[in-house]
Amino acid sequence: MNRTQAEGRIRSVFKSYGATSSTTIAKLRALSDGKVFELWVLSKLLEEIKGLGYTITYSHPGSPLFLKGAPGMLRQAQPHFDVRTAPSRQIRWQVFLSVEFRTLGASMFGATGLSSYHEIDVGVFRRVQPDGRPPHDDVVLAIECKAVGKSNKNIVRSALGLRRELSSLRTMFLFDF
């Protein structure tokens, strides 16, 4: 898949959730390959979740999808995707971009500072999360996106660190599209 095809898929998926008014989606051409790749991965993830029978809603229809320039805290006021189970209609998971979570080490030993947080490019979290940094055990799926054709030692170290800080949770690493 090339970038033009990826942009088309992103627009199509986001249109189905009412996120097409987003200036981010309207200006895909101006985004870096890395940000476009994150949006493509998000669109693929949403399609997969929907295919499993869940209902997905965009939390702020008509509002722009916010792409952070740096990792940050999870904020309910920022647009994200809510995943609901069919019978109960309660929110089961929430999908956000570029969120920092509290690491396993921080939870176990009360560590503070930069080492107690790790960023997730595309994250699925349990329940409706309060604002802030979710604990490691509320991370359902963490996806690290790298728009590179070739991995290097730093990417492998990052993957191992993320895996360690999530303990037994599933972590996905996706490279290029």
OpenMM code with the backbone's topology and positions (N, CA, C; nanometers):
from openmm import Vec3, app, unit

residues = "MET ASN ARG THR GLN ALA GLU GLY ARG ILE ARG SER VAL PHE LYS SER TYR GLY ALA THR SER SER THR THR ILE ALA LYS LEU ARG ALA LEU SER ASP GLY LYS VAL PHE GLU LEU TRP VAL LEU SER LYS LEU LEU GLU GLU ILE LYS GLY LEU GLY TYR THR ILE THR TYR SER HIS PRO GLY SER PRO LEU PHE LEU LYS GLY ALA PRO GLY MET LEU ARG GLN ALA GLN PRO HIS PHE ASP VAL ARG THR ALA PRO SER ARG GLN ILE ARG TRP GLN VAL PHE LEU SER VAL GLU PHE ARG THR LEU GLY ALA SER MET PHE GLY ALA THR GLY LEU SER SER TYR HIS GLU ILE ASP VAL GLY VAL PHE ARG ARG VAL GLN PRO ASP GLY ARG PRO PRO HIS ASP ASP VAL VAL LEU ALA ILE GLU CYS LYS ALA VAL GLY LYS SER ASN LYS ASN ILE VAL ARG SER ALA LEU GLY LEU ARG ARG GLU LEU SER SER LEU ARG THR MET PHE LEU PHE ASP PHE".split()
positions = [
    Vec3(0.0850, -0.1178, 0.0000),
    Vec3(0.0000, 0.0000, 0.0000),
    Vec3(0.0892, 0.1236, 0.0000),
    Vec3(0.0573, 0.2194, -0.0841),
    Vec3(0.1346, 0.3432, -0.0856),
    Vec3(0.0623, 0.4505, -0.0028),
    Vec3(0.1249, 0.5667, 0.0081),
    Vec3(0.0691, 0.6724, 0.0923),
    Vec3(-0.0675, 0.7205, 0.0427),
    Vec3(-0.0844, 0.7341, -0.0877),
    Vec3(-0.2125, 0.7797, -0.1429),
    Vec3(-0.3241, 0.6817, -0.1079),
    Vec3(-0.2969, 0.5524, -0.1192),
    Vec3(-0.3959, 0.4515, -0.0830),
    Vec3(-0.4264, 0.4564, 0.0669),
    Vec3(-0.3225, 0.4754, 0.1476),
    Vec3(-0.3403, 0.4843, 0.2926),
    Vec3(-0.4271, 0.6045, 0.3286),
    Vec3(-0.4023, 0.7178, 0.2648),
    Vec3(-0.4818, 0.8378, 0.2917),
    Vec3(-0.6287, 0.8151, 0.2538),
    Vec3(-0.6527, 0.7454, 0.1431),
    Vec3(-0.7889, 0.7148, 0.1015),
    Vec3(-0.8604, 0.6272, 0.2034),
    Vec3(-0.7901, 0.5285, 0.2549),
    Vec3(-0.8492, 0.4405, 0.3555),
    Vec3(-0.8792, 0.5177, 0.4835),
    Vec3(-0.7876, 0.6032, 0.5250),
    Vec3(-0.8084, 0.6845, 0.6460),
    Vec3(-0.9335, 0.7693, 0.6300),
    Vec3(-0.9449, 0.8392, 0.5171),
    Vec3(-1.0628, 0.9246, 0.4939),
    Vec3(-1.1922, 0.8431, 0.4973),
    Vec3(-1.1911, 0.7275, 0.4340),
    Vec3(-1.3101, 0.6432, 0.4276),
    Vec3(-1.3530, 0.5956, 0.5664),
    Vec3(-1.2609, 0.5458, 0.6441),
    Vec3(-1.2933, 0.4949, 0.7776),
    Vec3(-1.3385, 0.6085, 0.8686),
    Vec3(-1.2662, 0.7209, 0.8670),
    Vec3(-1.3023, 0.8310, 0.9550),
    Vec3(-1.4363, 0.8931, 0.9149),
    Vec3(-1.4692, 0.8909, 0.7864),
    Vec3(-1.5991, 0.9401, 0.7406),
    Vec3(-1.7117, 0.8574, 0.8011),
    Vec3(-1.6906, 0.7277, 0.8123),
    Vec3(-1.7947, 0.6405, 0.8682),
    Vec3(-1.8217, 0.6683, 1.0156),
    Vec3(-1.7309, 0.7366, 1.0835),
    Vec3(-1.7493, 0.7699, 1.2258),
    Vec3(-1.7777, 0.9184, 1.2488),
    Vec3(-1.7972, 0.9940, 1.1432),
    Vec3(-1.8291, 1.1353, 1.1588),
    Vec3(-1.7099, 1.2214, 1.1929),
    Vec3(-1.5916, 1.1769, 1.1554),
    Vec3(-1.4704, 1.2519, 1.1869),
    Vec3(-1.4121, 1.3205, 1.0638),
    Vec3(-1.4901, 1.3337, 0.9579),
    Vec3(-1.4363, 1.3916, 0.8344),
    Vec3(-1.4217, 1.5429, 0.8412),
    Vec3(-1.4890, 1.6083, 0.9338),
    Vec3(-1.4738, 1.7536, 0.9437),
    Vec3(-1.3401, 1.7902, 1.0071),
    Vec3(-1.2699, 1.6900, 1.0522),
    Vec3(-1.1416, 1.7143, 1.1160),
    Vec3(-1.0434, 1.7782, 1.0189),
    Vec3(-0.9829, 1.8872, 1.0608),
    Vec3(-0.8817, 1.9507, 0.9764),
    Vec3(-0.7626, 1.8576, 0.9584),
    Vec3(-0.7393, 1.7712, 1.0551),
    Vec3(-0.6305, 1.6743, 1.0439),
    Vec3(-0.6541, 1.5826, 0.9243),
    Vec3(-0.7745, 1.5326, 0.9104),
    Vec3(-0.8069, 1.4420, 0.8006),
    Vec3(-0.8064, 1.5189, 0.6687),
    Vec3(-0.8542, 1.6420, 0.6703),
    Vec3(-0.8580, 1.7237, 0.5488),
    Vec3(-0.7176, 1.7579, 0.4986),
    Vec3(-0.6214, 1.7610, 0.5875),
    Vec3(-0.4855, 1.8017, 0.5505),
    Vec3(-0.3847, 1.6878, 0.5647),
    Vec3(-0.4240, 1.5673, 0.5291),
    Vec3(-0.3334, 1.4526, 0.5414),
    Vec3(-0.2024, 1.4727, 0.4661),
    Vec3(-0.2097, 1.5358, 0.3501),
    Vec3(-0.0898, 1.5577, 0.2677),
    Vec3(0.0193, 1.6334, 0.3426),
    Vec3(-0.0217, 1.7210, 0.4349),
    Vec3(0.0744, 1.8041, 0.5075),
    Vec3(0.1376, 1.7314, 0.6263),
    Vec3(0.0839, 1.6158, 0.6636),
    Vec3(0.1349, 1.5436, 0.7801),
    Vec3(0.2588, 1.4626, 0.7449),
    Vec3(0.3394, 1.4359, 0.8453),
    Vec3(0.4577, 1.3514, 0.8262),
    Vec3(0.4139, 1.2081, 0.7986),
    Vec3(0.5054, 1.1293, 0.7416),
    Vec3(0.4758, 0.9882, 0.7173),
    Vec3(0.4389, 0.9178, 0.8473),
    Vec3(0.5060, 0.9526, 0.9569),
    Vec3(0.4792, 0.8894, 1.0852),
    Vec3(0.3381, 0.9133, 1.1342),
    Vec3(0.2877, 1.0370, 1.1222),
    Vec3(0.1513, 1.0685, 1.1667),
    Vec3(0.0478, 1.0027, 1.0762),
    Vec3(0.0736, 1.0011, 0.9455),
    Vec3(-0.0189, 0.9335, 0.8540),
    Vec3(-0.0222, 0.7843, 0.8859),
    Vec3(0.0932, 0.7273, 0.9176),
    Vec3(0.0987, 0.5854, 0.9520),
    Vec3(0.0182, 0.5574, 1.0790),
    Vec3(0.0285, 0.6435, 1.1793),
    Vec3(-0.0503, 0.6263, 1.3019),
    Vec3(-0.1994, 0.6280, 1.2708),
    Vec3(-0.2434, 0.7212, 1.1869),
    Vec3(-0.3849, 0.7289, 1.1503),
    Vec3(-0.4286, 0.6063, 1.0710),
    Vec3(-0.3410, 0.5564, 0.9845),
    Vec3(-0.3729, 0.4364, 0.9069),
    Vec3(-0.3872, 0.3172, 1.0009),
    Vec3(-0.2952, 0.3050, 1.0960),
    Vec3(-0.3029, 0.1952, 1.1928),
    Vec3(-0.4313, 0.2075, 1.2745),
    Vec3(-0.4637, 0.3281, 1.3183),
    Vec3(-0.5877, 0.3506, 1.3919),
    Vec3(-0.7083, 0.3091, 1.3080),
    Vec3(-0.7103, 0.3461, 1.1805),
    Vec3(-0.8240, 0.3094, 1.0948),
    Vec3(-0.8338, 0.1580, 1.0786),
    Vec3(-0.7208, 0.0901, 1.0646),
    Vec3(-0.7210, -0.0569, 1.0551),
    Vec3(-0.7712, -0.1198, 1.1847),
    Vec3(-0.7260, -0.0666, 1.2975),
    Vec3(-0.7691, -0.1181, 1.4273),
    Vec3(-0.9203, -0.1025, 1.4446),
    Vec3(-0.9735, 0.0140, 1.4094),
    Vec3(-1.1176, 0.0371, 1.4218),
    Vec3(-1.1968, -0.0608, 1.3345),
    Vec3(-1.1472, -0.0867, 1.2138),
    Vec3(-1.2141, -0.1829, 1.1262),
    Vec3(-1.2128, -0.3229, 1.1867),
    Vec3(-1.1003, -0.3610, 1.2469),
    Vec3(-1.0884, -0.4939, 1.3090),
    Vec3(-1.1838, -0.5073, 1.4270),
    Vec3(-1.1885, -0.4052, 1.5129),
    Vec3(-1.2768, -0.4095, 1.6298),
    Vec3(-1.4227, -0.4170, 1.5856),
    Vec3(-1.4591, -0.3361, 1.4881),
    Vec3(-1.5967, -0.3370, 1.4360),
    Vec3(-1.6310, -0.4746, 1.3786),
    Vec3(-1.5339, -0.5354, 1.3099),
    Vec3(-1.5542, -0.6678, 1.2520),
    Vec3(-1.5782, -0.7770, 1.3559),
    Vec3(-1.5400, -0.7504, 1.4806),
    Vec3(-1.5636, -0.8462, 1.5887),
    Vec3(-1.7013, -0.8286, 1.6530),
    Vec3(-1.7797, -0.7336, 1.6003),
    Vec3(-1.9164, -0.7168, 1.6483),
    Vec3(-1.9368, -0.6042, 1.7489),
    Vec3(-1.8356, -0.5258, 1.7736),
    Vec3(-1.8495, -0.4128, 1.8658),
    Vec3(-1.9008, -0.2905, 1.7917),
    Vec3(-1.9608, -0.1989, 1.8666),
    Vec3(-2.0066, -0.0722, 1.8117),
    Vec3(-1.9045, 0.0342, 1.8483),
    Vec3(-1.8643, 0.1132, 1.7506),
    Vec3(-1.7641, 0.2171, 1.7729),
    Vec3(-1.8281, 0.3522, 1.7453),
    Vec3(-1.8050, 0.4464, 1.8359),
    Vec3(-1.8525, 0.5824, 1.8146),
    Vec3(-1.7369, 0.6795, 1.8355),
    Vec3(-1.7397, 0.7850, 1.7575),
    Vec3(-1.6433, 0.8940, 1.7721),
    Vec3(-1.6964, 0.9823, 1.8837),
    Vec3(-1.6164, 1.0089, 1.9833),
    Vec3(-1.6633, 1.0774, 2.1041),
    Vec3(-1.7094, 1.2207, 2.0809),
    Vec3(-1.6559, 1.2858, 1.9803),
    Vec3(-1.6871, 1.4268, 1.9563),
    Vec3(-1.7207, 1.4491, 1.8084),
    Vec3(-1.8348, 1.3944, 1.7611),
    Vec3(-1.8677, 1.4098, 1.6185),
    Vec3(-1.8626, 1.5561, 1.5748),
    Vec3(-1.8008, 1.5782, 1.4613),
    Vec3(-1.7871, 1.7134, 1.4084),
    Vec3(-1.6657, 1.7876, 1.4615),
    Vec3(-1.6008, 1.7334, 1.5640),
    Vec3(-1.4799, 1.7958, 1.6191),
    Vec3(-1.3571, 1.7357, 1.5531),
    Vec3(-1.2517, 1.8153, 1.5414),
    Vec3(-1.1307, 1.7610, 1.4798),
    Vec3(-1.0632, 1.6558, 1.5664),
    Vec3(-1.0062, 1.5567, 1.5003),
    Vec3(-0.9236, 1.4586, 1.5696),
    Vec3(-0.7924, 1.5276, 1.6018),
    Vec3(-0.7509, 1.5210, 1.7250),
    Vec3(-0.6341, 1.5939, 1.7710),
    Vec3(-0.5115, 1.5029, 1.7651),
    Vec3(-0.4116, 1.5426, 1.6869),
    Vec3(-0.2856, 1.4691, 1.6822),
    Vec3(-0.1830, 1.5453, 1.7643),
    Vec3(-0.1431, 1.4856, 1.8738),
    Vec3(-0.0468, 1.5514, 1.9607),
    Vec3(0.0912, 1.5494, 1.8956),
    Vec3(0.1682, 1.6531, 1.9208),
    Vec3(0.3051, 1.6577, 1.8711),
    Vec3(0.4002, 1.5815, 1.9613),
    Vec3(0.3558, 1.5560, 2.0829),
    Vec3(0.4369, 1.4846, 2.1813),
    Vec3(0.3422, 1.4024, 2.2685),
    Vec3(0.3957, 1.3024, 2.3385),
    Vec3(0.3085, 1.2231, 2.4251),
    Vec3(0.2450, 1.3098, 2.5322),
    Vec3(0.1284, 1.2722, 2.5733),
    Vec3(0.0606, 1.3490, 2.6761),
    Vec3(-0.0352, 1.2638, 2.7547),
    Vec3(-0.1072, 1.3293, 2.8417),
    Vec3(-0.2032, 1.2590, 2.9258),
    Vec3(-0.3316, 1.2308, 2.8493),
    Vec3(-0.4030, 1.1305, 2.8949),
    Vec3(-0.5326, 1.0971, 2.8392),
    Vec3(-0.6314, 1.2017, 2.8905),
    Vec3(-0.7051, 1.2612, 2.7995),
    Vec3(-0.8047, 1.3634, 2.8340),
    Vec3(-0.9365, 1.3273, 2.7667),
    Vec3(-1.0400, 1.3084, 2.8458),
    Vec3(-1.1719, 1.2748, 2.7916),
    Vec3(-1.2259, 1.3860, 2.7015),
    Vec3(-1.1830, 1.5081, 2.7253),
    Vec3(-1.2307, 1.6201, 2.6443),
    Vec3(-1.1742, 1.6163, 2.5021),
    Vec3(-1.0676, 1.5396, 2.4800),
    Vec3(-1.0100, 1.5288, 2.3468),
    Vec3(-1.0794, 1.4161, 2.2706),
    Vec3(-1.1026, 1.4369, 2.1411),
    Vec3(-1.1695, 1.3332, 2.0621),
    Vec3(-1.0958, 1.1992, 2.0665),
    Vec3(-1.1741, 1.0935, 2.0758),
    Vec3(-1.1241, 0.9567, 2.0804),
    Vec3(-1.2377, 0.8663, 2.0327),
    Vec3(-1.2179, 0.7378, 2.0388),
    Vec3(-1.3199, 0.6429, 1.9953),
    Vec3(-1.3630, 0.5561, 2.1127),
    Vec3(-1.4948, 0.5428, 2.1306),
    Vec3(-1.5513, 0.4577, 2.2347),
    Vec3(-1.5975, 0.3281, 2.1715),
    Vec3(-1.5656, 0.2171, 2.2371),
    Vec3(-1.6035, 0.0847, 2.1881),
    Vec3(-1.7062, 0.0282, 2.2852),
    Vec3(-1.8220, -0.0076, 2.2313),
    Vec3(-1.9316, -0.0576, 2.3139),
    Vec3(-1.9652, -0.2014, 2.2763),
    Vec3(-2.0130, -0.2750, 2.3766),
    Vec3(-2.0636, -0.4092, 2.3506),
    Vec3(-2.2079, -0.3954, 2.3043),
    Vec3(-2.2501, -0.4839, 2.2186),
    Vec3(-2.3830, -0.4733, 2.1580),
    Vec3(-2.4983, -0.4795, 2.2590),
    Vec3(-2.5037, -0.5794, 2.3477),
    Vec3(-2.6233, -0.5872, 2.4326),
    Vec3(-2.6336, -0.4739, 2.5356),
    Vec3(-2.5270, -0.4425, 2.6051),
    Vec3(-2.5351, -0.3465, 2.7154),
    Vec3(-2.5188, -0.2016, 2.6711),
    Vec3(-2.4531, -0.1800, 2.5598),
    Vec3(-2.4256, -0.0458, 2.5070),
    Vec3(-2.3344, 0.0352, 2.5986),
    Vec3(-2.2769, -0.0287, 2.6999),
    Vec3(-2.1829, 0.0410, 2.7869),
    Vec3(-2.0459, 0.0448, 2.7195),
    Vec3(-1.9718, 0.1485, 2.7509),
    Vec3(-1.8378, 0.1586, 2.6951),
    Vec3(-1.7499, 0.0520, 2.7593),
    Vec3(-1.6901, -0.0295, 2.6736),
    Vec3(-1.5998, -0.1343, 2.7213),
    Vec3(-1.4546, -0.0881, 2.7127),
    Vec3(-1.4216, -0.0228, 2.6015),
    Vec3(-1.2854, 0.0252, 2.5800),
    Vec3(-1.2890, 0.1650, 2.5217),
    Vec3(-1.1759, 0.2325, 2.5301),
    Vec3(-1.1581, 0.3619, 2.4643),
    Vec3(-1.0271, 0.3581, 2.3878),
    Vec3(-1.0275, 0.4197, 2.2701),
    Vec3(-0.9100, 0.4206, 2.1829),
    Vec3(-0.8609, 0.5651, 2.1707),
    Vec3(-0.7355, 0.5856, 2.2061),
    Vec3(-0.6723, 0.7176, 2.2025),
    Vec3(-0.5399, 0.7100, 2.1266),
    Vec3(-0.4938, 0.8271, 2.0826),
    Vec3(-0.3623, 0.8403, 2.0198),
    Vec3(-0.2662, 0.9102, 2.1156),
    Vec3(-0.1399, 0.8685, 2.1152),
    Vec3(-0.0298, 0.9352, 2.1869),
    Vec3(-0.0600, 0.9627, 2.3340),
    Vec3(-0.0797, 0.8553, 2.4086),
    Vec3(-0.1086, 0.8674, 2.5516),
    Vec3(0.0037, 0.8043, 2.6324),
    Vec3(0.0414, 0.8705, 2.7399),
    Vec3(0.1367, 0.8132, 2.8347),
    Vec3(0.0606, 0.7311, 2.9381),
    Vec3(0.1150, 0.6154, 2.9745),
    Vec3(0.0557, 0.5337, 3.0791),
    Vec3(0.1567, 0.5173, 3.1923),
    Vec3(0.1040, 0.4879, 3.3125),
    Vec3(0.1909, 0.4607, 3.4282),
    Vec3(0.2443, 0.3196, 3.4120),
    Vec3(0.3735, 0.3042, 3.4215),
    Vec3(0.4381, 0.1763, 3.3953),
    Vec3(0.4188, 0.0772, 3.5099),
    Vec3(0.4486, -0.0475, 3.4801),
    Vec3(0.4450, -0.1534, 3.5805),
    Vec3(0.5392, -0.1186, 3.6954),
    Vec3(0.6584, -0.0701, 3.6625),
    Vec3(0.7549, -0.0327, 3.7659),
    Vec3(0.7019, 0.0764, 3.8572),
    Vec3(0.6333, 0.1740, 3.8005),
    Vec3(0.5759, 0.2822, 3.8809),
    Vec3(0.4669, 0.2276, 3.9725),
    Vec3(0.3879, 0.1349, 3.9216),
    Vec3(0.2806, 0.0768, 4.0030),
    Vec3(0.3357, -0.0104, 4.1149),
    Vec3(0.4404, -0.0862, 4.0852),
    Vec3(0.4955, -0.1785, 4.1848),
    Vec3(0.5792, -0.1085, 4.2911),
    Vec3(0.6585, -0.0106, 4.2491),
    Vec3(0.7557, 0.0478, 4.3401),
    Vec3(0.7316, 0.1943, 4.3710),
    Vec3(0.6242, 0.2522, 4.3154),
    Vec3(0.5925, 0.3913, 4.3416),
    Vec3(0.6914, 0.4893, 4.2806),
    Vec3(0.7579, 0.4461, 4.1747),
    Vec3(0.8560, 0.5329, 4.1090),
    Vec3(0.7877, 0.6578, 4.0553),
    Vec3(0.8600, 0.7665, 4.0536),
    Vec3(0.8095, 0.8904, 3.9968),
    Vec3(0.9114, 0.9421, 3.8958),
    Vec3(0.8741, 1.0414, 3.8212),
    Vec3(0.9634, 1.0968, 3.7202),
    Vec3(0.9377, 1.0362, 3.5844),
    Vec3(1.0239, 1.0723, 3.4911),
    Vec3(1.0038, 1.0297, 3.3520),
    Vec3(1.0045, 0.8788, 3.3336),
    Vec3(1.0792, 0.8065, 3.4156),
    Vec3(1.0871, 0.6613, 3.3987),
    Vec3(0.9586, 0.5905, 3.4414),
    Vec3(0.8667, 0.6612, 3.5032),
    Vec3(0.7432, 0.5976, 3.5486),
    Vec3(0.6315, 0.6064, 3.4436),
    Vec3(0.6618, 0.6636, 3.3277),
    Vec3(0.5635, 0.6768, 3.2193),
    Vec3(0.6227, 0.6245, 3.0896),
    Vec3(0.5349, 0.5764, 3.0031),
    Vec3(0.5762, 0.5339, 2.8694),
    Vec3(0.4646, 0.5720, 2.7733),
    Vec3(0.5002, 0.6127, 2.6523),
    Vec3(0.4015, 0.6569, 2.5545),
    Vec3(0.3541, 0.5424, 2.4667),
    Vec3(0.2258, 0.5461, 2.4320),
    Vec3(0.1662, 0.4523, 2.3380),
    Vec3(0.1172, 0.5343, 2.2191),
    Vec3(0.1550, 0.4961, 2.0980),
    Vec3(0.1089, 0.5682, 1.9791),
    Vec3(-0.0407, 0.5510, 1.9583),
    Vec3(-0.0875, 0.4268, 1.9581),
    Vec3(-0.2297, 0.3957, 1.9485),
    Vec3(-0.2599, 0.3031, 2.0649),
    Vec3(-0.3493, 0.3461, 2.1531),
    Vec3(-0.3774, 0.2662, 2.2719),
    Vec3(-0.5249, 0.2389, 2.2907),
    Vec3(-0.5533, 0.1175, 2.3377),
    Vec3(-0.6891, 0.0784, 2.3747),
    Vec3(-0.6875, 0.0601, 2.5264),
    Vec3(-0.7810, 0.1286, 2.5931),
    Vec3(-0.7834, 0.1293, 2.7392),
    Vec3(-0.9169, 0.0769, 2.7901),
    Vec3(-0.9147, 0.0123, 2.9070),
    Vec3(-1.0365, -0.0383, 2.9711),
    Vec3(-1.1229, 0.0761, 3.0207),
    Vec3(-1.2534, 0.0531, 3.0184),
    Vec3(-1.3491, 0.1436, 3.0822),
    Vec3(-1.3347, 0.2883, 3.0356),
    Vec3(-1.4132, 0.3741, 3.0957),
    Vec3(-1.3975, 0.5180, 3.0741),
    Vec3(-1.2875, 0.5623, 3.1696),
    Vec3(-1.1818, 0.6104, 3.1136),
    Vec3(-1.0650, 0.6476, 3.1932),
    Vec3(-1.0778, 0.7886, 3.2500),
    Vec3(-1.0331, 0.8088, 3.3727),
    Vec3(-1.0249, 0.9461, 3.4230),
    Vec3(-0.9100, 1.0169, 3.3519),
    Vec3(-0.9124, 1.1486, 3.3520),
    Vec3(-0.8028, 1.2230, 3.2914),
    Vec3(-0.6733, 1.1886, 3.3638),
    Vec3(-0.5660, 1.1877, 3.2893),
    Vec3(-0.4350, 1.1596, 3.3471),
    Vec3(-0.3634, 1.0491, 3.2736),
    Vec3(-0.2788, 0.9792, 3.3460),
    Vec3(-0.2025, 0.8687, 3.2890),
    Vec3(-0.2607, 0.7378, 3.3412),
    Vec3(-0.3203, 0.6578, 3.2536),
    Vec3(-0.3808, 0.5327, 3.2987),
    Vec3(-0.2741, 0.4368, 3.3525),
    Vec3(-0.3111, 0.3512, 3.4482),
    Vec3(-0.2164, 0.2508, 3.4965),
    Vec3(-0.1919, 0.1434, 3.3907),
    Vec3(-0.0802, 0.0757, 3.4015),
    Vec3(-0.0426, -0.0261, 3.3022),
    Vec3(-0.1486, -0.1343, 3.2875),
    Vec3(-0.2189, -0.1677, 3.3953),
    Vec3(-0.3155, -0.2764, 3.3869),
    Vec3(-0.4492, -0.2341, 3.3261),
    Vec3(-0.4638, -0.1063, 3.2884),
    Vec3(-0.5814, -0.0623, 3.2136),
    Vec3(-0.5525, -0.0529, 3.0636),
    Vec3(-0.4316, -0.0884, 3.0229),
    Vec3(-0.3958, -0.0910, 2.8813),
    Vec3(-0.4372, -0.2265, 2.8257),
    Vec3(-0.5299, -0.2264, 2.7300),
    Vec3(-0.5760, -0.3499, 2.6677),
    Vec3(-0.4854, -0.3848, 2.5495),
    Vec3(-0.4482, -0.2830, 2.4724),
    Vec3(-0.3628, -0.3027, 2.3553),
    Vec3(-0.2779, -0.1784, 2.3360),
    Vec3(-0.1503, -0.1980, 2.3159),
    Vec3(-0.0573, -0.0881, 2.2899),
    Vec3(0.0063, -0.1109, 2.1540),
    Vec3(0.0000, -0.0100, 2.0689),
    Vec3(0.0599, -0.0215, 1.9357),
    Vec3(0.1623, 0.0899, 1.9207),
    Vec3(0.2837, 0.0511, 1.8936),
    Vec3(0.3930, 0.1442, 1.8670),
    Vec3(0.4108, 0.1485, 1.7160),
    Vec3(0.4049, 0.2665, 1.6576),
    Vec3(0.4130, 0.2804, 1.5120),
    Vec3(0.5448, 0.3457, 1.4730),
    Vec3(0.6128, 0.2867, 1.3787),
    Vec3(0.7366, 0.3432, 1.3248),
    Vec3(0.7275, 0.3390, 1.1728),
    Vec3(0.7286, 0.4552, 1.1121),
    Vec3(0.7198, 0.4631, 0.9659),
    Vec3(0.8606, 0.4601, 0.9079),
    Vec3(0.9262, 0.3465, 0.9270),
    Vec3(1.0616, 0.3281, 0.8749),
    Vec3(1.0666, 0.1967, 0.7983),
    Vec3(1.1500, 0.1915, 0.6993),
    Vec3(1.1632, 0.0697, 0.6210),
    Vec3(1.2554, -0.0312, 0.6865),
    Vec3(1.3379, 0.0151, 0.7777),
    Vec3(1.4378, -0.0713, 0.8383),
    Vec3(1.4463, -0.0385, 0.9872),
    Vec3(1.4416, -0.1404, 1.0701),
    Vec3(1.4502, -0.1146, 1.2136),
    Vec3(1.5967, -0.1093, 1.2567),
    Vec3(1.6179, -0.0465, 1.3725),
    Vec3(1.7529, -0.0414, 1.4274),
    Vec3(1.7492, -0.0786, 1.5748),
    Vec3(1.8619, -0.0742, 1.6394),
    Vec3(1.8732, -0.1164, 1.7782),
    Vec3(1.7847, -0.0340, 1.8721),
    Vec3(1.7722, 0.0959, 1.8467),
    Vec3(1.6894, 0.1798, 1.9339),
    Vec3(1.5430, 0.1390, 1.9292),
    Vec3(1.4945, 0.1009, 1.8128),
    Vec3(1.3555, 0.0573, 1.8006),
    Vec3(1.3347, -0.0735, 1.8768),
    Vec3(1.4305, -0.1639, 1.8677),
    Vec3(1.4209, -0.2911, 1.9400),
    Vec3(1.4240, -0.2660, 2.0904),
    Vec3(1.5109, -0.1762, 2.1363),
    Vec3(1.5160, -0.1430, 2.2793),
    Vec3(1.3846, -0.0829, 2.3265),
    Vec3(1.3275, 0.0048, 2.2464),
    Vec3(1.1988, 0.0652, 2.2805),
    Vec3(1.0911, -0.0424, 2.2910),
    Vec3(1.0906, -0.1354, 2.1970),
    Vec3(0.9924, -0.2438, 2.1987),
    Vec3(1.0075, -0.3296, 2.3238),
    Vec3(1.1292, -0.3633, 2.3593),
    Vec3(1.1523, -0.4452, 2.4785),
    Vec3(1.1123, -0.3707, 2.6055),
    Vec3(1.1408, -0.2408, 2.6099),
    Vec3(1.1033, -0.1608, 2.7269),
    Vec3(0.9526, -0.1510, 2.7417),
    Vec3(0.8840, -0.1272, 2.6320),
    Vec3(0.7377, -0.1193, 2.6364),
    Vec3(0.6797, -0.2534, 2.6786),
    Vec3(0.7319, -0.3598, 2.6245),
    Vec3(0.6849, -0.4946, 2.6600),
    Vec3(0.7033, -0.5199, 2.8090),
    Vec3(0.8185, -0.4847, 2.8618),
    Vec3(0.8465, -0.5051, 3.0040),
    Vec3(0.7499, -0.4240, 3.0907),
    Vec3(0.7257, -0.2988, 3.0530),
    Vec3(0.6427, -0.2104, 3.1351),
    Vec3(0.4942, -0.2417, 3.1268),
    Vec3(0.4555, -0.3256, 3.0327),
    Vec3(0.3175, -0.3702, 3.0249),
    Vec3(0.3010, -0.5110, 3.0800),
    Vec3(0.4120, -0.5728, 3.1194),
    Vec3(0.4129, -0.7067, 3.1750),
    Vec3(0.3570, -0.8063, 3.0750),
    Vec3(0.2486, -0.8737, 3.1086),
    Vec3(0.1985, -0.9813, 3.0236),
    Vec3(0.0972, -0.9348, 2.9196),
    Vec3(0.0766, -0.8045, 2.9084),
    Vec3(-0.0201, -0.7555, 2.8113),
    Vec3(0.0351, -0.7656, 2.6700),
    Vec3(-0.0558, -0.7720, 2.5729),
    Vec3(-0.0125, -0.7833, 2.4341),
    Vec3(0.0332, -0.6468, 2.3818),
    Vec3(0.1453, -0.6462, 2.3135),
    Vec3(0.2001, -0.5252, 2.2545),
    Vec3(0.2242, -0.5523, 2.1072),
    Vec3(0.1874, -0.4570, 2.0223),
    Vec3(0.2098, -0.4720, 1.8792),
    Vec3(0.3051, -0.3652, 1.8314),
    Vec3(0.3924, -0.4016, 1.7412),
    Vec3(0.4833, -0.3073, 1.6791),
    Vec3(0.4662, -0.3189, 1.5294),
    Vec3(0.4334, -0.2081, 1.4656),
    Vec3(0.4073, -0.2089, 1.3232),
    Vec3(0.5058, -0.1169, 1.2537),
    Vec3(0.5589, -0.1628, 1.1432),
    Vec3(0.6577, -0.0860, 1.0696),
    Vec3(0.6096, -0.0622, 0.9280),
    Vec3(0.6103, 0.0618, 0.8873),
    Vec3(0.5824, 0.1025, 0.7504),
    Vec3(0.4466, 0.0538, 0.7007),
    Vec3(0.4032, 0.1038, 0.5893),
    Vec3(0.2788, 0.0572, 0.5275),
    Vec3(0.2948, 0.0485, 0.3801),
] * unit.nanometer
topology = app.Topology()
chain = topology.addChain("A")
for resn in residues:
    res = topology.addResidue(resn, chain)
    for name in ("N", "CA", "C"):
        topology.addAtom(name, app.Element.getBySymbol(name[0]), res)
